[in-house]
């Protein structure tokens, strides 16, 4: 066994990435306070060829230093847009036919492993603030939420880890089932 070189990985250029078919998932980052977490979300969106990231509220925007540090160029490949209001983004995505889902622990959450997705369904995933989660005003407008089951003493995962776990699960359900 040997590690593959960058050349052997056959990675796309940012231009080729933008032209390829995308996984029908968008990320909505609701008031994320850490630029490092935002950059990590960009990296995950690039890795799984997601359609877009919406940066909302206080969420930092490129070229913020912390975002660039963890995104390592993914801000150049992944389409993104800033909007002050997460609710406006949610309403717009619903109008465009997206199934909008909060990633949050609620009294009606579906455990991630039980969450079903159709082959051609467009999904918008809302990830909330590191301390307060998805804002209450957004939760009030949601029809469904999903959560990653946890079995330790903590009540949540870091958003960068949660984005990776949830996106991989949905990606694998779309591509491999």
Contact map, one row per residue, 1 for C-alpha under 8 A:
111000000000000000000000000000000000000000000000000000000000000000000000000000000000000000000000000000000000000000000000000000000000000000000000000000000000000000000000000000000
111100000000000000000000000000000000000000000000000000000000000000000000000000000000000000000000000000000000000000000000000000000000000000000000000000000000000000000000000000000
111110000000000000000000000000000000000000000000000000000000000000000000000000000000000000000000000000000000000000000000000000000000000000000000000000000000000000000000000000000
011111111000000000000000000000000000000000000000000000000000000000000000000000000000000000000000000000000000000000000000000000000000000000000000000000000000000000000000000000000
001111111000000000000000000000000000000000000000000000000000000000000000000000000000000000000000000000000000000000000000000000000000000000000000000000000000000000000000000000000
000111111110000000000000000000000000000000000000000000000000000000000000000000000000000000000000000000000000000000000000000000000000000000000000000000000000000000000000000000000
000111111110000000000000000000000000000000000000000000000000000000000000000000000000000000000000000000000000000000000000000000000000000000000000000000000000000000000000000000000
000111111100000000000000000000000000000000000000000000000000000000000000000000000000000000000000000000000000000000000000000000000000000000000000000000000000000000000000000000000
000111111110000000000000000000000000000000000000000000000000000000000000000000000000000000000000000000000000000000000000000000000000000000000000000000000000000000000000000000000
000001111111000000000000000000000000000000000000000000000000000000000000000000000000000000000000000000000000000000000000000000000000000000000000000000000000000000000000000000000
000001101111100000000000000000000000000000000000000000000000000000000000000000000000000000000000000000000000000000000000000000000000000000000000000000000000000000000000000000000
000000000111111110000000000000000000000000000000000000000000000000000000000000000000000000000000000000000000000000000000000000000000000000000000000000000000000000000000000000000
000000000011111110000000000000000000000000000000000000000000000000000000000000000000000000000000000000000000000000000000000000000000000000000000000000000000000000000000000000000
000000000001111111000000000000000000000000000000000000000000000000000000000110000000000000000000000000000000000000000000000000000000000000000000000000000000000000000000000000000
000000000001111111100000000000000000000000000000000000000000000000000000000010000000000000000000000000000000000000000000000000000000000000000000000000000000000000000000000000000
000000000001111111110000000000000000000000000000000000000000000000000000000000000000000000000000000000000000000000000000000000000000000000000000000000000000000000000000000000000
000000000001111111110000000000000000000000000000100000000000000000000000000010000000000000000000000000000000000000000000000000000000000000000000000000000000000000000000000000000
000000000000011111110000000000000000000000000000000000000000000000000000000011100000000000000000000000000000000000000000000000000000000000000000000000000000000000000000000000000
000000000000001111111000000000000000000000000000000000000000000000000000000000000000000000000000000000000000000000000000000000000000000000000000000000000000000000000000000000000
000000000000000111111100000000000000000000000000000000000000000000000000000000000000000000000000000000000000000000000000000000000000000000000000000000000000000000000000000000000
000000000000000000111110000000000000000000000000100000000000000000000000000000000000000000000000000000000000000000000000000000000000000000000000000000000000000000000000000000000
000000000000000000011111000000000000000000000000111000000000000000000000000000000000000000000000000000000000000000000000000000000000000000000000000000000000000000000000000000000
000000000000000000001111100000000000000000000001111000000000000000000000000000000000000000000000000000000000000000000000000000000000000000000000000000000000000000000000001000000
000000000000000000000111110000000000000000000000011000000000000000000000000000000000000000000000000000000000000000000001111000000000000000000000000000000000000000000000000000000
000000000000000000000011111000000000000000000000011100000000000000000000000000000000000000000000000000000000000000000000011110000000000000000000000000000000000000000000000000000
000000000000000000000001111100000000000000000000011111000000000000000000000000000000000000000000000000000000000000000000001110000000000000000000000000000000000000000000000000000
000000000000000000000000111110000000000000000000000111000000000000000000000000000000000000000000000000000000000000000000000111100000000000000000000000000000000000000000000000000
000000000000000000000000011111000000000000000000000011110000000000000000000000000000010010000000000000000000000000000000000111100000000000000000000000000000000000000000000000000
000000000000000000000000001111110000010000000000000011110010000000000000000000000000000000000000000000000000000000000000000001111000000000000000000000000000000000000000000000000
000000000000000000000000000111110000000000000000000000111110000000000000000000000000010000000000000000000000000000000000000001111000011000000000000000000000000000000000000000000
000000000000000000000000000011111000000000000000000000111110000000000000000000000000000000000000000000000000000000000000000000011000000000000000000000000000000000000000000000000
000000000000000000000000000011111110110000000000000000000111000000000000000000000000000000000000000000000000000000000000000000011100000000000000000000000000000000000000000000000
000000000000000000000000000000111110000000000000000000000111000000000000000000000000000000000000000000000000000000000000000000001100000000000000000000000000000000000000000000000
000000000000000000000000000000011111110000000000000000000011000001000000000000000000000000000000000000000000000000000000000000000000000000000000000000000000000000000000000000000
000000000000000000000000000000011111111000000000000000000011100111100000000000000000000000000000000000000000000000000000000000000000000000000000000000000000000000000000000000000
000000000000000000000000000000000111111100000000000000000000000001101100000000000000000000000000000000000000000000000000000000000000000000000000000000000000000000000000000000000
000000000000000000000000000000010111111110000000000000000000000000100100000000000000000000000000000000000000000000000000000000000000000000000000000000000000001100000000000000000
000000000000000000000000000010010111111111000000000000000011000000100010000000000000000000000000000000000000000000000000000000000000000000000000000000000000000100000000000000000
000000000000000000000000000000000011111111100000000000000000000001111111011000000000000000000000000000000000000000000000000000000000000000000000000000000000000000000000000000000
000000000000000000000000000000000001111111110000000000000000000000100110000000000000000000000000000000000000000000000000000000000000000000000000000000000000000100000000000000000
000000000000000000000000000000000000111111111000000000000000000000000010000000000000000000000000000000000000000000000000000000000000000000000000000000000000000100110000000000000
000000000000000000000000000000000000011111111100000010000000000000000010011001000000000000000000000000000000000000000000000000000000000000000000000000000000000000000000000000000
000000000000000000000000000000000000001111111110000000000000000000000111010000000000000000000000000000000000000000000000000000000000000000000000000000000000000000000000000000000
000000000000000000000000000000000000000111111111000000000000000000000000000000000000000000000000000000000000000000000000000000000000000000000000000000000000000000110010000000000
000000000000000000000000000000000000000011111111111110000000000000000000000001000000000000000000000000000000000000000000000000000000000000000000000000000000000000000000000000000
000000000000000000000000000000000000000001111111110000000000000000000000010011000000000000000000000000000000000000000000000000000000000000000000000000000000000000000000000000000
000000000000000000000000000000000000000000111111110000000000000000000000000000000000000000000000000000000000000000000000000000000000000000000000000000000000000000000000000000000
000000000000000000000010000000000000000000011111110000000000000000000000000000000000000000000000000000000000000000000000000000000000000000000000000000000000000000000011001000000
000000000000000010001110000000000000000000001111111000000000000000000000000001000000000000000000000000000000000000000000000000000000000000000000000000000000000000000000000000000
000000000000000000000111110000000000000000001111111100000000000000000000000001000000000000000000000000000000000000000000000000000000000000000000000000000000000000000000000000000
000000000000000000000111110000000000000000001000111110000000000000000000000001100000000000000000000000000000000000000000000000000000000000000000000000000000000000000000000000000
000000000000000000000000111000000000000000001000011111000000000000000000000001111000000000000000000000000000000000000000000000000000000000000000000000000000000000000000000000000
000000000000000000000000011110000000000001001000001111100000000000000000000001111000000000000000000000000000000000000000000000000000000000000000000000000000000000000000000000000
000000000000000000000000011110000000000000000000000111110000000000000000000000011110000010000000000000000000000000000000000000000000000000000000000000000000000000000000000000000
000000000000000000000000000111100000000000000000000011111011100000000000000000011110000000000000000000000000000000000000000000000000000000000000000000000000000000000000000000000
000000000000000000000000000111100000000000000000000001111110000000000000000000000111110000000000000000000000000000000000000000000000000000000000000000000000000000000000000000000
000000000000000000000000000001100000000000000000000000111110000000000000000000000011110000000000000000000000000000000000000000000000000000000000000000000000000000000000000000000
000000000000000000000000000001111000000000000000000000011111000000000000000000000001000000000000000000000000000000000000000000000000000000000000000000000000000000000000000000000
000000000000000000000000000011111110010000000000000000111111100000000000000000000000000000000000000000000000000000000000000000000000000000000000000000000000000000000000000000000
000000000000000000000000000000011110010000000000000000100111110100100000000000000000000000000000000000000000000000000000000000000000000000000000000000000000000000000000000000000
000000000000000000000000000000000010000000000000000000100011111100100000000000000100000000000000000000000000000000000000000000000000000000000000000000000000000000000000000000000
000000000000000000000000000000000000000000000000000000000001111110110000001000000000000000000000000000000000000000000000000000000000000000000000000000000000000000000000000000000
000000000000000000000000000000000000000000000000000000000000111110110000000000000000000000000000000000000000000000000000000000000000000000000000000000000000000000000000000000000
000000000000000000000000000000000010000000000000000000000001111111110000000000000000000000000000000000000000000000000000000000000000000000000000000000000000000000000000000000000
000000000000000000000000000000000010000000000000000000000000011111111000000000000000000000000000000000000000000000000000000000000000000000000000000000000000000000000000000000000
000000000000000000000000000000000111001000000000000000000000000111111100000000000000000000000000000000000000000000000000000000000000000000000000000000000000000000000000000000000
000000000000000000000000000000000011111100000000000000000001111111111110000000000000000000000000000000000000000000000000000000000000000000000000000000000000000000000000000000000
000000000000000000000000000000000000001000000000000000000000011111111111101000000000000000000000000000000000000000000000000000000000000000000000000000000000000000000000000000000
000000000000000000000000000000000001001000000000000000000000000011111111000000000000000000000000000000000000000000000000000000000000000000000000000000000000000000000000000000000
000000000000000000000000000000000001101100100000000000000000000001111111000000000000000000000000000000000000000000000000000000000000000000000000000000000000000000000000000000000
000000000000000000000000000000000000011111100000000000000000000000111111111000000000000000000000000000000000000000000000000000000000000000000000000000000000000000000000000000000
000000000000000000000000000000000000001000100000000000000000000000011111111000000000000000000000000000000000000000000000000000000000000000000000000000000000000000000000000000000
000000000000000000000000000000000000000000000000000000000000000000010011111110000000000000000000000000000000000000000000000000000000000000000000000000000000000000000000000000000
000000000000000000000000000000000000001001100100000000000000000000000011111111000000000000000000000000000000000000000000000000000000000000000000000000000000000000000000000000000
000000000000000000000000000000000000001001000000000000000000010000010011111111110000000000000000000000000000000000000000000000000000000000000000000000000000000000000000000000000
000000000000010000000000000000000000000000000000000000000000000000000000111111100000000000000000000000000000000000000000000000000000000000000000000000000000000000000000000000000
000000000000011011000000000000000000000000000100000000000000000000000000111111100000000000000000000000000000000000000000000000000000000000000000000000000000000000000000000000000
000000000000000001000000000000000000000001001100111110000000000000000000011111110000000000000000000000000000000000000000000000000000000000000000000000000000000000000000000000000
000000000000000001000000000000000000000000000000001110000000000000000000001111111000000000000000000000000000000000000000000000000000000000000000000000000000000000000000000000000
000000000000000000000000000000000000000000000000000111100000000000000000001001111100000000000000000000000000000000000000000000000000000000000000000000000000000000000000000000000
000000000000000000000000000000000000000000000000000111100000000000000000000000111110000000000000000000000000000000000000000000000000000000000000000000000000000000000000000000000
000000000000000000000000000000000000000000000000000001110000100000000000000000011111000000000000000000000000000000000000000000000000000000000000000000000000000000000000000000000
000000000000000000000000000000000000000000000000000001111000000000000000000000001111110110000000000000000000000000000000000000000000000000000000000000000000000000000000000000000
000000000000000000000000000000000000000000000000000000011100000000000000000000000111110000000000000000000000000000000000000000000000000000000000000000000000000000000000000000000
000000000000000000000000000000000000000000000000000000011000000000000000000000000011111110000000000000000000000000000000000000000000000000000000000000000000000000000000000000000
000000000000000000000000000101000000000000000000000000011000000000000000000000000011111111000000000000000000000000000000000000000000000001000000000000000000000000000000000000000
000000000000000000000000000000000000000000000000000000000000000000000000000000000000111111100000000000000000000000000000000000000000000011000000000000000000000000000000000000000
000000000000000000000000000000000000000000000000000000000000000000000000000000000010111111110000000000000000000000000000000000000000000000000000000000000000000000000000000000000
000000000000000000000000000100000000000000000000000001000000000000000000000000000010111111111000000000000000000000000000000000000000000000000000000000000000000000000000000000000
000000000000000000000000000000000000000000000000000000000000000000000000000000000000011111111100000100000000000000000000000000000000000000000000000000000000000000000000000000000
000000000000000000000000000000000000000000000000000000000000000000000000000000000000001111111110000000000000000000000000000000000000000000000000000000000000000000000000000000000
000000000000000000000000000000000000000000000000000000000000000000000000000000000000000111111111000000000000000000000000000000000000000000000000000000000000000000000000000000000
000000000000000000000000000000000000000000000000000000000000000000000000000000000000000011111111111100000000000000000000000100000000000000000000000000000000000000000000000000000
000000000000000000000000000000000000000000000000000000000000000000000000000000000000000001111111111100000000000000000000000000000000000000000000000000000000000000000000000000000
000000000000000000000000000000000000000000000000000000000000000000000000000000000000000000111111110000000000000000000000000000000000000000000000000000000000000000000000000000000
000000000000000000000000000000000000000000000000000000000000000000000000000000000000000000011111110000000000000000000000000000000000000000000000000000000000000000000000000000000
000000000000000000000000000000000000000000000000000000000000000000000000000000000000000000001111111000000000000000000000010000000000000000000000000000000000000000000000000000000
000000000000000000000000000000000000000000000000000000000000000000000000000000000000000000001111111100000000000000000000111100000000000000000000000000000000000000000000000000000
000000000000000000000000000000000000000000000000000000000000000000000000000000000000000000001100111110000000000000000000111100000000000000000000000000000000000000000000000000000
000000000000000000000000000000000000000000000000000000000000000000000000000000000000000001001100011111000000000000000000001111000000000000000111000000000000000000000000000000000
000000000000000000000000000000000000000000000000000000000000000000000000000000000000000000000000001111100000000000000000001111000000000000000111110000000000000000000000000000000
000000000000000000000000000000000000000000000000000000000000000000000000000000000000000000000000000111110000000000000000000011100000010000100101110000000000000000000000000000000
000000000000000000000000000000000000000000000000000000000000000000000000000000000000000000000000000011111000000000000000000011110000010000000000111000000000000000000000000000000
000000000000000000000000000000000000000000000000000000000000000000000000000000000000000000000000000001111100100000000000000000110000110000000000111000000000000000000000000000000
000000000000000000000000000000000000000000000000000000000000000000000000000000000000000000000000000000111110100000000000000000000000000000000000111000000000000000000000000000000
000000000000000000000000000000000000000000000000000000000000000000000000000000000000000000000000000000011111100000000000000000000000000000000000100000000000000000000000000000000
000000000000000000000000000000000000000000000000000000000000000000000000000000000000000000000000000000001111100000000000000000000000000000000000000000000000000000000000000000000
000000000000000000000000000000000000000000000000000000000000000000000000000000000000000000000000000000000111110000000000000000000000000000000001100000000000000000000000000000000
000000000000000000000000000000000000000000000000000000000000000000000000000000000000000000000000000000011111111000000000000000000000000000000001111000000000000000000000000000000
000000000000000000000000000000000000000000000000000000000000000000000000000000000000000000000000000000000001111101100000000000000000000000000001111000000000000000000000000000000
000000000000000000000000000000000000000000000000000000000000000000000000000000000000000000000000000000000000111111100000000000000000000000000000011110000000000000000000000000000
000000000000000000000000000000000000000000000000000000000000000000000000000000000000000000000000000000000000011111100000000000000000000000000000011110000000000000000100100000000
000000000000000000000000000000000000000000000000000000000000000000000000000000000000000000000000000000000000001111100000000000000000000000000000000000000000000000000000100000000
000000000000000000000000000000000000000000000000000000000000000000000000000000000000000000000000000000000000011111110000000000000000000000000000000000000000000000000000000000000
000000000000000000000000000000000000000000000000000000000000000000000000000000000000000000000000000000000000011111111000000000000000000000000000010000000000000000000000000000000
000000000000000000000000000000000000000000000000000000000000000000000000000000000000000000000000000000000000000001111100000000000000000000000000000000000000000000000000000000000
000000000000000000000000000000000000000000000000000000000000000000000000000000000000000000000000000000000000000000111110100000000000000000000000000000000000000000000000010011000
000000000000000000000000000000000000000000000000000000000000000000000000000000000000000000000000000000000000000000011111100000000000000000000000000000000000000000000000000001000
000000000000000000000000000000000000000000000000000000000000000000000000000000000000000000000000000000000000000000001111100000000000000000000000000000000000000000000000000001000
000000000000000000000001000000000000000000000000000000000000000000000000000000000000000000000000000000000000000000000111110000000000000000000000000000000000000000000000000000000
000000000000000000000001000000000000000000000000000000000000000000000000000000000000000000000000011000000000000000001111111000000000000000000000000000000000000000000000000000000
000000000000000000000001100000000000000000000000000000000000000000000000000000000000000000000000111000000000000000000001111100000000000000000000000000000000000000000000000000000
000000000000000000000001110000000000000000000000000000000000000000000000000000000000000000000000011110000000000000000000111110000000000000000000000000000000000000000000000000000
000000000000000000000000111100000000000000000000000000000000000000000000000000000000000000001000011110000000000000000000011111000000000000000000000000000000000000000000000000000
000000000000000000000000111100000000000000000000000000000000000000000000000000000000000000000000000111100000000000000000001111100000000000000000000000000000000000000000000000000
000000000000000000000000001111000000000000000000000000000000000000000000000000000000000000000000000111100000000000000000000111110000010000000000000000000000000000000000000000000
000000000000000000000000001111000000000000000000000000000000000000000000000000000000000000000000000001110000000000000000000011111000110000000000000000000000001000100000000000000
000000000000000000000000000011110000000000000000000000000000000000000000000000000000000000000000000000110000000000000000000001111101111000000000000000000000001000000000000000000
000000000000000000000000000011111000000000000000000000000000000000000000000000000000000000000000000000000000000000000000000000111111111000000000000000000000000000000000000000000
000000000000000000000000000000011000000000000000000000000000000000000000000000000000000000000000000000000000000000000000000000011111100000000000000000000000011000000000000000000
000000000000000000000000000000000000000000000000000000000000000000000000000000000000000000000000000000000000000000000000000000001111100000000000000000000000000000000000000000000
000000000000000000000000000000000000000000000000000000000000000000000000000000000000000000000000000000000000000000000000000000011111111000000000000000000000000000000000000000000
000000000000000000000000000000000000000000000000000000000000000000000000000000000000000000000000000000010000000000000000000000111111111000000000000000000000000000000000000000000
000000000000000000000000000001000000000000000000000000000000000000000000000000000000000000000000000001110000000000000000000001111001111101100000000000000000000000000000000000000
000000000000000000000000000001000000000000000000000000000000000000000000000000000000000000000000000000000000000000000000000000011001111111100000000000000000000000000000000000000
000000000000000000000000000000000000000000000000000000000000000000000000000000000000000000000000000000000000000000000000000000000000011111110000000000000000000000000000000000000
000000000000000000000000000000000000000000000000000000000000000000000000000000000000001000000000000000000000000000000000000000000000001111111000000000000000000000000000000000000
000000000000000000000000000000000000000000000000000000000000000000000000000000000000011000000000000000000000000000000000000000000000011111111100000000000000000000000000000000000
000000000000000000000000000000000000000000000000000000000000000000000000000000000000000000000000000001000000000000000000000000000000011111111100000000000000000000000000000000000
000000000000000000000000000000000000000000000000000000000000000000000000000000000000000000000000000000000000000000000000000000000000000111111100000000000000000000000000000000000
000000000000000000000000000000000000000000000000000000000000000000000000000000000000000000000000000000000000000000000000000000000000000011111110000000000000000000000000000000000
000000000000000000000000000000000000000000000000000000000000000000000000000000000000000000000000000111000000000000000000000000000000000001111111100000000000000000000000000000000
000000000000000000000000000000000000000000000000000000000000000000000000000000000000000000000000000110000000000000000000000000000000000000001111100000000000000000000000000000000
000000000000000000000000000000000000000000000000000000000000000000000000000000000000000000000000000111000001110000000000000000000000000000000111110000000000000000000000000000000
000000000000000000000000000000000000000000000000000000000000000000000000000000000000000000000000000011111101110000000000000000000000000000000111111000000000000000000000000000000
000000000000000000000000000000000000000000000000000000000000000000000000000000000000000000000000000011111000111100100000000000000000000000000001111100000000000000000000000000000
000000000000000000000000000000000000000000000000000000000000000000000000000000000000000000000000000000111000111100000000000000000000000000000000111110000000000000000000000000000
000000000000000000000000000000000000000000000000000000000000000000000000000000000000000000000000000000000000001100000000000000000000000000000000011111000000000001001100000000000
000000000000000000000000000000000000000000000000000000000000000000000000000000000000000000000000000000000000001100000000000000000000000000000000001111100000000000000000000000000
000000000000000000000000000000000000000000000000000000000000000000000000000000000000000000000000000000000000000000000000000000000000000000000000000111110011000000000000000000000
000000000000000000000000000000000000000000000000000000000000000000000000000000000000000000000000000000000000000000000000000000000000000000000000000011111000000000000000000000000
000000000000000000000000000000000000000000000000000000000000000000000000000000000000000000000000000000000000000000000000000000000000000000000000000001111110000000000000000000000
000000000000000000000000000000000000000000000000000000000000000000000000000000000000000000000000000000000000000000000000000000000000000000000000000000111110000000000000000000000
000000000000000000000000000000000000000000000000000000000000000000000000000000000000000000000000000000000000000000000000000000000000000000000000000000011111100000000000000000000
000000000000000000000000000000000000000000000000000000000000000000000000000000000000000000000000000000000000000000000000000000000000000000000000000001011111100000000000000000000
000000000000000000000000000000000000000000000000000000000000000000000000000000000000000000000000000000000000000000000000000000000000000000000000000001000111110000000000000000000
000000000000000000000000000000000000000000000000000000000000000000000000000000000000000000000000000000000000000000000000000000000000000000000000000000000111111011000000000000000
000000000000000000000000000000000000000000000000000000000000000000000000000000000000000000000000000000000000000000000000000000000100000000000000000000000001111111000000000000000
000000000000000000000000000000000000100000000000000000000000000000000000000000000000000000000000000000000000000000000000000000110100000000000000000000000000111111100000000000000
000000000000000000000000000000000000110110000000000000000000000000000000000000000000000000000000000000000000000000000000000000000000000000000000000000000000011111110000000000000
000000000000000000000000000000000000000000000000000000000000000000000000000000000000000000000000000000000000000000000000000000000000000000000000000000000000111111111000000000000
000000000000000000000000000000000000000000000000000000000000000000000000000000000000000000000000000000000000000000000000000000000000000000000000000100000000111111111100000000000
000000000000000000000000000000000000000010010000000000000000000000000000000000000000000000000000000000000000000000000000000000100000000000000000000000000000001111111110000000000
000000000000000000000000000000000000000010010000000000000000000000000000000000000000000000000000000000000000000000000000000000000000000000000000000000000000000111111111000000000
000000000000000000000000000000000000000000000000000000000000000000000000000000000000000000000000000000000000000000000000000000000000000000000000000100000000000011111111100000000
000000000000000000000000000000000000000000000000000000000000000000000000000000000000000000000000000000000000000100000000000000000000000000000000000100000000000001111111110000000
000000000000000000000000000000000000000000010001000000000000000000000000000000000000000000000000000000000000000000000000000000000000000000000000000000000000000000111111111000000
000000000000000000000000000000000000000000000001000000000000000000000000000000000000000000000000000000000000000000000000000000000000000000000000000000000000000000011111111100000
000000000000000000000000000000000000000000000000000000000000000000000000000000000000000000000000000000000000000110000000000000000000000000000000000000000000000000001111111110000
000000000000000000000000000000000000000000000000000000000000000000000000000000000000000000000000000000000000000000001000000000000000000000000000000000000000000000000111111111000
000000000000000000000010000000000000000000000001000000000000000000000000000000000000000000000000000000000000000000000000000000000000000000000000000000000000000000000011111111100
000000000000000000000000000000000000000000000000000000000000000000000000000000000000000000000000000000000000000000000000000000000000000000000000000000000000000000000001111111111
000000000000000000000000000000000000000000000000000000000000000000000000000000000000000000000000000000000000000000001000000000000000000000000000000000000000000000000000111111111
000000000000000000000000000000000000000000000000000000000000000000000000000000000000000000000000000000000000000000001110000000000000000000000000000000000000000000000000011111111
000000000000000000000000000000000000000000000000000000000000000000000000000000000000000000000000000000000000000000000000000000000000000000000000000000000000000000000000001111111
000000000000000000000000000000000000000000000000000000000000000000000000000000000000000000000000000000000000000000000000000000000000000000000000000000000000000000000000000111111
000000000000000000000000000000000000000000000000000000000000000000000000000000000000000000000000000000000000000000000000000000000000000000000000000000000000000000000000000111111
